[in-house]
Amino acid sequence: NSYVKTRIQDNLRASSIRAEIVLINSVIEHARHSDTNFKDYKNPIKDFNKKLYSLAIPAKDKFFRFADTSEQEKATKEDFIKAIETNKNPELIAIVKLIMLTAMRRAEVILLKWSQVYDNFIQLKDTKTNPRPVYLTAEAKALLNSIPKKPNQDRVFSYTVTGFEASLRYHLNKFGLRDITPHKLRKNSISEFVEVIGSDNSLLISEILGIRDIAGLEREIKTMPTSGLSSQSEVLKSVGHTTSAVTKKHYFSLNLKNKK
């Protein structure tokens, strides 16, 4: 109980503390079953007060979308891009924009190589999940074409993953936007990609169950600028998820605001 209270005072989230407790429990149980000296040892994890978790910081909200222009309590996409474009390093600007245009993972963009870039897609091989093509919209193509190639260097960007993270946090903190992470940018992009396909896909159907304003939903759905992402399966391949359940659980958030 004392340990959990201390970790709560360290401002850890409940999920992080729970993960630590699970690890400690595993170590104790392994000792109890592998060493006879600990066989009769009482595992304190079994009796600690689990209600203490409720005092910790709750889990992060999985929902993320940039605000509409009518909402002033959080940043719009335009506000965010303007803030990013004030950075003096063009590489940082390009990395952020490429994440937003492709929904690629942070490391996939930062470690991107020119040998992976083709006319209409990027071929990813070393990924968190399965190798996949990432389809390029006209905007993404234009962005890549604007990046100068360095002689005898296959990598598109010179940043390390940790170096980019530190630079981005420092820059966004100046604008009060430090809570917007590359992961949230990916969430927003995936939501937009799926949203524009149409209402005859399982991701959309699962979201609109119980929603009465179908006409309002349909007004929100736009048309993709390219045929590269013309189906739900193509979106799932492009963003690197093997199942729609993973995308829905962690990334998909429909924009259902009523428009006047």
N, C-alpha and C positions, 0 to 999 in steps of 0.2 A: 504493500500500500504506500509506503514511504517513497519507494522508487517511482511509482506511477505519479504521485503528487509532485515529485521533483521534476519529472519530465513534462508535466503539465505547466509548471512554472517556467520551464525552458521554452515555452510556446510551441511545443510540438503538437501536431494534429493527432486526433484520436486514432486514425488509421496507422500513423507512424508508431505511436506507443504500442498499439496492439501488435504490430509486426515485431517489435522488440521483445514483447512478452512471449510471443510464440517462439522466438529464437531461444530465449532463456529457458523456456519450458523444454525445448528439444534437447538442449545441452544437459539439463538436469536429468531428464528421462534416459538419455543415452548413458550417463554415468551410472544411474541406478541399475540399468540392465546389463552393463558391461563390466562393472566392478563390484565384487561382492561386498566390499567395504561400505558401499553406498546403498545396498539393497534395502535396508530398513529406513533410509533417509526419507523424511516427509517433504514432498515437493510443495513449497509455499505458493506456487502459482495456482494450485488447485483451490486455494481458499481465499485468494485476495478479492477485494471488493470491486467487482466489474462495473458497478455503478459509477465509479470514479471516471470512467471514460466520458461520461456526459459532461464533465467539467472541462474537458479539453476543447481545443478549437475544432469545430466540425469540419467534415470533409469539404473540399472545394466543390463549388457548383460546376457540374459538367457542362451546363449550358453556356454557350458563348456565341454572340453575334454582335457585330458592330451596330451602333445605334442608328436609327433613322435620323434624317436631318431635323425632324421635329422634336427629338429627344435631346435635352441638354445635360442630363445627368451623367452621360458617359460619351466616349469619343465616337465620332462617325469614322467611316473608313477614310473619308477625305481628310479629316483632322489628323488621323494617324499617318497617312502618307505625307502630308505637309510637314509633320514633325520629323519623319524619317529623312525627308529630302534636305533638311538643314544640316545633316551630318556631313563632315568634310571628307569622309572616305567613300568614294563611289562604290567600292566593293560591298560595304555594309548595306548601302541602299539597294544594290542589285540583288543581294542575297534575300533581303526581306521581300522585295517585290516578286522574286521568282518563287518563293514559298507561297505567296498570296495567289499567284497566277497558276500554279501547278498543284498545290496541296502536297508537295513533296515534304518529307521529313527534314528537319534542320540539318542533320549530318549528311543526308543525301544531296542537299544543295551545296553545302560548304565544301564537301569533298568531291564535287562533280568534276568530271574530266571531259575535255573536248572530244575525245574518242568515243564517248557515250552519246554525243549529241548528233542527231540526224535531222533531216529536213523538217519532218513533222512530229517527231517524238524523241524522247530521251530513253535510252535503254539502261535500266538499272540492273546490276548483277549482284553486287554485295549490299544486300538490304536486310532490314530487320525481319522481313518475311520472305516471300518467294521473289525471284527475279521478275521484273515487270517492265513494260513500256509505259512511259508517262507522256500522254498526248499533249501537244503544244498548240495553244490558241495563237491567233495572229499577234496578240499583245506579247505573249511569252516569246515567240520567235523574234519579234522586233527587239525585245530586251536582250536576248542572247546575242543577236547580231550587233548590238551596240557596245558589247564588252570587248575591249581590245585583247588580242591573243598575244601572249608573251613568247618570245623565241625559245624553242627547245623546252617548252613546259606544257605538259598535257593538262594540268589542273587549271580549272577556270578561275578559281579564287585562291588567294594565298593565306587566308585565315585558317587557324585551327578552330575546332569546335568550341573549346573553352574560351579562346581568345575572342571569338565572335560573341559568345554569350555575355562576357564581361563588358565588352564595348557596347552592346545593345542595351543592357540594363543601365549602364551609366548614362547613355544618351537619352533613353526614354524617361529616366528619373527626372530630367530637367523639365519635362513637360507633364509630369504627374501621370505618366502612362506605363510605369514600370510593371504593372500587373499584366500587361499584354505581352504574352510570350510567343515564341515560334509555334508552340503547340496550339495555342489559341488561334493563331493565324491559320493553321492547318484545319482546325475545327470549322472556322468560318468558311474557308474555301470549300471544304467537303460538303458543308450544308448547302452552299450556293450551287455546287455542281449537281447534287442530287435533286435539289428543289426545282431546277429548271427542266428536268427531264419530263415530268408529267405525273399525273395522279394514278397511273395504272401500274405502279411498281410497289413491291411489298413494303419498302421503307416508308413511302408516302402513306400507304394504306394504314400501316401501324400507327402513324402519327395522327391521322385524321379520324381515328375511331372516337366517336363521341363528340366530334366537332360538327356543329350545325351549319356554320357559314361556309359551305363548299364553294359558293361563288366567290367569296373573299379569298379563299385559298387559290382558286384558279387565276384570279387577277394577279396574285403574287408570282405566278410561274412565268418565267421569261423563256426566250429561245436561245439555245447555245449558239455561239458564233461559228462553230465548226462541227463536222459530223464525227469527229474523233471520239466524243463522249456522248454517243447517241443512245446508250442503253444503260440500265443499272449495272449489268455485268461489266461493261467497259469502265464505268466509274470505279467499281470495286477493284478492278485490275490496276487502274491508273493510280489509285491512292494507296495500294499495297495491302489491301485486306482480302482475306480469303472468303469471308462470309459477310452477308449483310448484317448479321447480328452484332458483329464487332463494330461495324460502322455506326449502326444505330445507337448502340450502348454508349460509345465513347465520343462520337463526333457529330451525330446528326441532330440538328435543331432547326425546325421549320420557323420561318418568319411569318407569323399569322396576324400581324398588326393590321387593323382596319385603316383604309386610306380614304380620305374625304375627296 
